[in-house]
Amino acid sequence: MCGKKYMPFWRGVMLHAANSQTGLSAAGCAFFATLSLFPALSALIPLYGLAFDPETIGSQLEVLQEMLPPEAYELILHCVNLLASKSSASMTLSLIIALILAMWSASAGSKAILSATNIAYGFKENRSIIAFQSLGFLVTLLGIIGTILTISLMIALPAVVDNLPQYLDKPDYMPPDVLDMVKNFTPTLAHWVAPVCLITFVFLVLTFLYRFAPCWITQPSFRWILPGAFMATIVWIAATFLFSSYLAHFDNFNSVYGPFGTVATIMMWFFVSTYAALFGAVLNAEIRENARLKELAQLQSGEQGAI
């Protein structure tokens, strides 16, 4: 959708984003996301520590270093090391308290996302309070489960791929030439497994969000969902890369905000991420509206031709 003939369409998307207060909605969602980050970490680390050695998670989280802003990664790593130093008994109590706080703050963030997506699509919220609250809780629960599974895959898959050559280094498994090729290819594969898992997770979350968050009157077609999910994923990747590059080369958050620089960085990254998600919803809404106007124009021209 490039070229001069699509300029009016993209102009309409930008106007739609401005009129639907996308930036304001993204700021509210970023606040709740920041609020839920620390309880979520406090819940994830004790949960991990009940099944595995919590002292090893710090090194395993290195796969996130290339995909998060530096300050965000350092803060998460600091929280992980702090929580990993606790005893098993205190971990169980921390898990209960952190789960309650994480569910409350994350649920508030989920409901903010639901409302913001409705605004982006131009829909009015007509679901009952029980239905809206239940959907918000379901989105929160699925988000937590999906995040745990994705992080687990991001940590486990690179390790499995990296150790694949030594598992296959037996005469009966494969010819030496093939084994050498696998050994040369696995470092590259291990490097790209984690980003692919994360990008796939983001795309699936956005698709789910655009399908179930708005108050659709009729069953939506995937042509009103997938373009925005695809574009939002690309925008999120580009925005995260540019923001991380900015922080790496022109970092002045700490000099401006002092001790609050890291929190400001994380909130800004959440704002950029949420804005990308809402921009995808705006794009879907504009595509849907253009299709409706074309269909209406065809009906009117058909009626005039019949007359």
C-alpha positions in Angstrom: 0.0 0.0 0.0 2.6 2.5 -1.2 2.6 5.1 -3.9 0.8 8.4 -4.5 -2.6 6.8 -5.0 -2.5 5.6 -1.4 -1.5 8.9 0.1 -5.2 9.9 0.9 -5.6 6.5 2.7 -2.5 7.0 4.9 -3.6 10.6 5.5 -6.9 9.3 6.7 -5.1 6.8 9.0 -3.1 9.6 10.6 -6.2 11.7 11.1 -8.1 8.8 12.6 -5.2 8.2 15.0 -5.3 11.8 16.1 -9.0 12.0 16.4 -9.3 8.8 18.4 -6.7 10.1 20.9 -4.4 7.1 20.3 -1.5 8.8 22.1 -3.6 9.5 25.2 -4.9 5.9 25.3 -1.4 4.6 24.8 -0.1 6.7 27.7 -2.8 5.3 30.0 -2.0 1.7 29.0 1.7 2.4 29.5 1.1 3.6 33.0 -0.8 0.4 34.0 1.8 -1.8 32.2 4.6 -0.2 34.2 2.6 -0.6 37.3 2.1 -4.3 36.6 5.8 -5.0 35.6 7.3 -5.3 39.1 4.5 -7.5 40.6 4.7 -9.7 37.5 8.4 -10.1 37.9 7.9 -10.8 41.7 5.4 -13.5 40.7 7.4 -15.1 37.9 10.7 -15.5 39.7 9.3 -17.4 42.8 7.2 -19.5 40.4 10.4 -20.3 38.4 12.3 -20.9 41.7 9.8 -23.5 42.8 10.7 -25.7 39.9 14.2 -24.7 38.9 17.3 -23.1 40.3 16.5 -19.4 40.5 20.3 -18.5 40.5 20.5 -19.7 36.8 17.7 -17.5 35.4 20.0 -14.4 35.3 22.3 -16.0 32.7 19.3 -17.5 30.8 17.7 -14.1 30.5 20.6 -12.9 28.3 18.5 -13.7 25.3 16.4 -10.7 26.1 19.3 -8.3 26.1 19.3 -7.7 22.4 15.5 -7.1 22.3 14.9 -4.7 25.2 16.1 -1.2 25.9 19.4 -1.4 27.9 17.9 0.3 31.0 14.8 -2.0 30.9 17.0 -5.1 30.7 19.3 -3.9 33.6 16.3 -3.2 35.8 14.7 -6.6 35.1 18.1 -8.3 35.7 18.5 -6.4 39.0 15.0 -7.5 40.2 15.7 -11.1 39.1 19.0 -11.2 41.1 17.3 -9.6 44.1 14.4 -12.1 44.1 16.7 -15.0 43.5 18.6 -14.3 46.7 15.5 -15.0 48.8 14.9 -18.3 50.6 12.3 -20.9 49.4 9.9 -20.1 52.3 9.9 -16.4 51.6 9.5 -17.2 47.9 6.2 -19.0 48.5 4.8 -16.0 50.4 6.2 -13.6 47.8 4.5 -15.6 45.1 1.1 -15.3 46.7 1.4 -11.6 47.3 2.9 -10.9 43.9 0.3 -12.9 42.1 -2.5 -10.8 43.7 -0.8 -7.5 42.9 0.2 -8.6 39.4 -3.4 -9.8 38.6 -4.9 -6.6 39.8 -2.6 -4.2 38.0 -2.3 -6.3 34.9 -6.1 -6.6 34.8 -6.4 -2.8 35.0 -4.0 -2.6 32.1 -6.0 -5.2 30.1 -9.2 -3.3 30.5 -7.5 -0.1 29.5 -6.3 -1.9 26.3 -9.9 -3.1 25.6 -11.3 0.4 26.0 -8.5 1.9 23.9 -9.1 -0.6 21.1 -12.8 0.2 21.1 -12.0 3.9 20.7 -9.5 3.1 17.9 -12.2 1.1 16.0 -14.8 3.8 16.7 -17.0 1.4 18.6 -19.0 2.1 21.8 -18.7 -0.3 24.7 -22.1 -2.0 25.0 -21.1 -5.2 26.9 -22.3 -5.7 30.4 -20.0 -5.0 33.3 -19.7 -8.7 34.1 -18.8 -9.5 30.4 -16.3 -6.7 30.2 -14.6 -7.6 33.5 -14.5 -11.3 32.6 -12.9 -10.5 29.2 -10.4 -8.3 31.0 -9.5 -11.1 33.4 -9.3 -13.6 30.5 -7.0 -11.3 28.5 -4.8 -10.9 31.6 -4.7 -14.6 32.3 -3.9 -15.5 28.7 -1.3 -12.7 28.6 0.5 -14.1 31.7 0.4 -17.7 30.4 1.6 -16.6 26.9 4.4 -14.5 28.4 5.6 -17.4 30.6 5.5 -19.9 27.6 7.2 -17.4 25.3 10.0 -16.6 27.7 10.4 -20.3 28.4 10.8 -21.0 24.7 13.1 -18.0 24.2 15.3 -19.5 27.0 15.1 -23.2 26.2 15.1 -23.3 22.4 18.5 -21.5 21.9 20.1 -23.8 24.5 18.7 -26.9 22.8 19.8 -25.6 19.4 23.2 -24.6 20.7 23.8 -28.1 22.1 22.4 -29.9 19.1 25.7 -30.7 17.5 27.1 -32.6 20.6 23.8 -34.6 20.8 24.3 -35.6 17.1 28.0 -36.1 17.3 27.8 -39.9 17.1 28.8 -42.1 14.1 25.3 -43.7 13.8 23.4 -40.5 13.7 24.5 -38.7 10.5 27.4 -38.4 8.1 30.4 -36.2 9.1 29.7 -33.7 6.3 26.2 -33.2 7.4 27.3 -32.9 11.0 29.8 -30.2 10.1 27.1 -28.3 8.3 24.9 -28.5 11.4 27.7 -27.3 13.6 28.3 -24.3 11.3 24.6 -23.4 11.1 23.5 -23.9 14.7 25.1 -20.7 16.1 23.1 -18.6 13.6 20.0 -20.5 14.3 20.4 -20.2 18.0 20.8 -16.4 17.6 17.6 -16.1 15.7 15.3 -18.5 17.6 14.5 -16.1 20.5 13.6 -13.1 18.3 11.4 -15.2 16.1 9.6 -16.6 19.2 9.0 -13.1 20.5 7.9 -11.6 17.2 5.5 -14.6 16.6 4.1 -14.1 20.1 3.5 -10.3 19.5 1.7 -11.0 16.2 -0.6 -13.7 17.8 -1.4 -11.3 20.7 -2.3 -8.5 18.4 -4.4 -10.8 16.2 -6.3 -12.0 19.4 -6.6 -8.4 20.6 -8.1 -7.1 17.3 -10.5 -10.1 17.2 -11.9 -10.1 20.7 -11.3 -6.6 22.3 -13.6 -4.4 20.1 -17.4 -4.6 20.4 -18.0 -6.2 17.0 -21.6 -6.1 16.0 -21.1 -8.9 13.5 -18.5 -11.6 13.2 -15.4 -9.9 11.9 -13.5 -11.1 8.8 -9.8 -11.7 9.2 -9.2 -9.0 6.5 -10.2 -6.5 9.2 -7.7 -8.0 11.6 -4.5 -9.3 9.9 -3.3 -6.2 8.1 -3.2 -4.2 11.4 -1.6 -7.1 13.3 1.1 -7.3 10.6 1.7 -3.6 10.4 1.7 -3.2 14.2 4.3 -5.9 14.6 6.5 -4.2 12.0 6.1 -0.8 13.7 6.8 -2.3 17.1 10.0 -4.0 15.8 11.2 -0.8 14.2 10.2 1.4 17.1 11.9 -0.9 19.7 15.1 -1.0 17.5 15.2 2.8 17.1 14.4 3.4 20.8 17.2 1.0 21.9 19.6 2.6 19.5 18.7 6.0 20.8 19.3 4.9 24.4 22.6 3.3 23.4 24.0 6.4 21.7 22.1 9.4 23.0 21.1 8.3 26.4 20.0 11.4 28.4 17.1 9.9 30.4 19.2 9.5 33.5 20.6 13.0 33.3 17.1 14.5 33.0 15.1 12.2 35.3 17.9 11.2 37.7 17.0 8.1 39.7 13.7 7.8 37.9 15.4 7.5 34.5 15.1 3.7 34.3 11.4 3.8 35.2 10.9 6.6 32.6 12.7 4.5 30.0 10.5 1.5 30.7 7.3 3.6 30.6 8.4 5.2 27.3 9.0 1.8 25.8 5.6 0.6 27.0 4.1 3.7 25.4 5.8 3.1 22.1 4.7 -0.6 22.1 1.1 0.2 23.0 0.9 3.0 20.4 2.1 0.5 17.8 -0.7 -1.9 18.8 -3.4 0.9 18.7 -2.0 2.1 15.4 -2.7 -1.4 14.0 -6.3 -1.1 15.3 -6.7 2.3 13.6 -5.3 0.9 10.3 -7.8 -2.0 10.5 -10.6 0.5 11.2 -9.6 2.7 8.2 -9.4 -0.3 5.9 -12.9 -1.4 7.0 -14.3 2.1 6.6 -12.9 2.5 3.1 -14.4 -0.9 2.1 -17.8 0.2 3.5 -17.7 3.5 1.6 -16.7 1.7 -1.7 -19.5 -0.8 -1.2 -22.0 2.0 -0.5 -20.8 3.9 -3.6 -21.3 0.8 -5.7 -24.8 0.3 -4.4 -25.7 3.9 -5.1 -24.3 3.8 -8.6 -26.3 0.5 -9.2 -29.5 2.1 -8.1 -28.9 5.2 -10.3 -28.2 2.9 -13.3 -31.4 1.0 -12.6 -33.4 4.2 -12.6 
